[in-house]
């Protein structure tokens, strides 16, 4: 299932930062595949959502990029910048708190 | 399954013919599409290269690769906007502020020494023409990077400098120009120009790094 963009929007940057904190450096296609494999194909990260998020994080100075010639083409790798390494901790905490609040709201039982 | 050099080149030409003319934009889309095609062809050994490309292209949705291109442009613009404003602010910090004030004061004194507004204007126009010639010469040297979006966006800041010049000249012509205003405007122009050059240099550097890799790939293709 492709994730609803609206649902993904708020957490996509945190997901990317977290993946890069674990994997050191990744390229665009690899990120989409990693999300797919971790969620066993339940969640699909579309290119239309991934690239704007990657470029925004790079422009904000949270990601750094490097290029390498791989298999006859140039591949762009994304990695966390120093600022990004600091930000990932607070972003994760923020997301976890949001999820626990969301669970509270979604588990509401109708009152009699 | 790994795509051959010819298949990669075919894919690149397809992107170019689809309107993705900037090499850096092509490169980012190309790697993503090529990797996706390779995976499809690995999963299904009977799949042809062309079918793999078609399937991958349609998986991008109705906007196709345009969405990636748009985000690349937006990202580069955002990055260079930040670099430009950081550079401009940096020139106003304590390290350079004395030099900036001295430059403004020097322009003020030059006007005072020249004495006549018309003569100062002639000098300003002559200096600007010389400056334009130098800028055009420099632009010719970097024309090779015109095919890179990084260069195009980073270099665009230099185009806006003419707004400063127009304001300065319009003020000198239209009103009784005060020396102070001219000094401030020229000094700000200088700061703007230094910041713009700094951004353009960064764009050239990044474009050059990509060009070296692009040329390396093309050289390998020629050898086949």
Contacts between the chains, C-beta under 8 A, distances in Angstrom:
chain1	res1	chain2	res2	distance
A	27	B	31	6.8
A	27	B	35	7.8
A	28	B	28	7.3
A	28	B	31	7.5
A	28	B	32	5.2
A	29	B	31	7.2
A	29	B	32	5.0
A	29	B	35	4.3
A	29	B	36	6.2
A	30	B	35	8.0
A	33	B	39	7.9
A	46	B	61	7.2
A	47	B	32	6.7
A	47	B	60	5.8
A	47	B	67	7.2
A	47	B	68	6.1
A	48	B	60	7.1
A	48	B	61	6.1
A	48	B	63	6.6
A	48	B	67	4.4
A	48	B	68	7.7
A	51	B	28	8.0
A	51	B	67	7.2
A	51	B	68	4.8
A	51	B	71	4.4
A	51	B	72	7.1
A	52	B	67	7.6
A	52	B	70	7.9
A	52	B	71	3.9
A	52	B	74	7.0
A	52	B	75	7.8
A	54	B	71	7.8
A	54	B	75	7.6
A	55	B	71	4.9
A	55	B	72	6.1
A	55	B	74	6.3
A	55	B	75	2.6
A	55	B	76	7.7
A	55	B	78	7.6
A	56	B	71	8.0
A	56	B	74	7.7
A	56	B	75	6.4
A	56	B	78	7.0
A	58	B	75	5.8
A	58	B	79	6.5
A	59	B	74	7.9
A	59	B	75	4.9
A	59	B	76	7.7
A	59	B	78	3.5
A	59	B	79	4.2
A	59	B	82	6.6
A	60	B	78	7.6
A	60	B	82	7.9
A	61	B	82	7.3
A	67	B	27	7.8
A	67	B	209	6.8
A	67	B	210	6.5
A	67	B	213	6.1
A	68	B	213	7.8
A	69	B	213	5.2
A	69	B	216	6.0
A	69	B	217	6.3
A	70	B	31	7.8
A	71	B	2	5.7
A	71	B	3	7.3
A	71	B	8	7.9
A	71	B	34	7.6
A	72	B	3	7.4
A	72	B	4	7.8
A	72	B	5	4.8
A	72	B	8	4.8
A	72	B	217	6.0
A	72	B	220	6.9
A	72	B	221	8.0
A	73	B	8	5.5
A	73	B	27	7.2
A	73	B	30	5.6
A	73	B	31	5.1
A	73	B	34	5.8
A	73	B	217	6.8
A	74	B	27	4.5
A	74	B	30	7.8
A	74	B	31	6.6
A	74	B	210	6.7
A	74	B	213	4.8
A	74	B	214	6.7
A	74	B	217	7.1
A	75	B	31	4.9
A	76	B	27	7.3
A	76	B	28	5.6
A	76	B	31	6.9
